[in-house]
Amino acid sequence: FYKGFKKDLEVQDLYNVNQCDLSSKLGNKIERYWEDECEKAKRENKKPEFTRVLRRMFMKPYSLYGVELFFQCMVLKMAQPLVLAKFIKYFESPRNVELYDGWIWATGVIGMAFINVVITHHAALGQARIGMQCRIATCSLIYRKVLRL
């Protein structure tokens, strides 16, 4: 913001695009997948499906975020109430309980909440990036098709 406040932004002020997000690379990859899909559809006397191409190209990285969120839901979110119950039980029990135990359960509650936030945001960022790559690849393929017409 500071650079844009001092002077007008120019092209050299922009960051470079990450190599895996370049439209040329994504366009080449989706074009290869589309040609394979067209050949396969021709052999089987079917119509080529673009959704199958997108699935082939993006399902694996997208699924990894699904596994990450599955772990979060099945392990962390299930364990969080148990740790919270232990923390509450620490306050209900007689005072002969070590202070150390309270610190451990409190750290567990805070740590699990923090890990949940980190996993959620990491998965959301990754899924948004895959969506962006999907848009870039699709637009690149459409643009190439229009230029050939």
TARANOR-V169550 format. One record per backbone hydrogen bond with DSSP energy under -0.5 kcal/mol. CO is the residue of the C=O (numbers start at 0). NH is the residue of the N-H. Records with the same first field share a line. If there is no record, write none. Layout:
CO=NH, NH
This chain:
0=4
1=5
2=6
9=12
10=13
17=20
18=21
21=25
22=26
23=27
24=28
25=29
26=30
27=31
28=32
29=33
30=34
31=35
32=36
33=37
34=38
35=39
36=40
37=41
38=42
39=43
40=45
41=44
47=49
48=52
49=53
50=54
51=55
52=56
53=57
54=58
57=61
58=62
59=63
60=64
61=65
62=66
63=67
64=68
65=69
66=70
67=71
68=72
69=73
70=74, 75
71=76
74=78
75=79
76=80
77=81
78=82
79=83
80=84
81=85
82=86
83=87
84=88
85=89
86=90
87=90, 91
88=92
93=96
97=100, 101
98=102
99=103
100=104
101=105
102=106
103=107
104=108
105=109
106=110
107=111
108=112
109=113
110=114
111=115
112=116
113=117
114=118
115=119
116=120
117=121
118=122
119=123
120=124
121=125
122=126
123=127
124=128
125=129
126=130
127=131
128=132
129=133
130=134
131=135
132=136
133=137
134=138
135=139
136=140
137=141
138=142
139=143
140=144
141=145
142=146
143=147
144=148
145=148
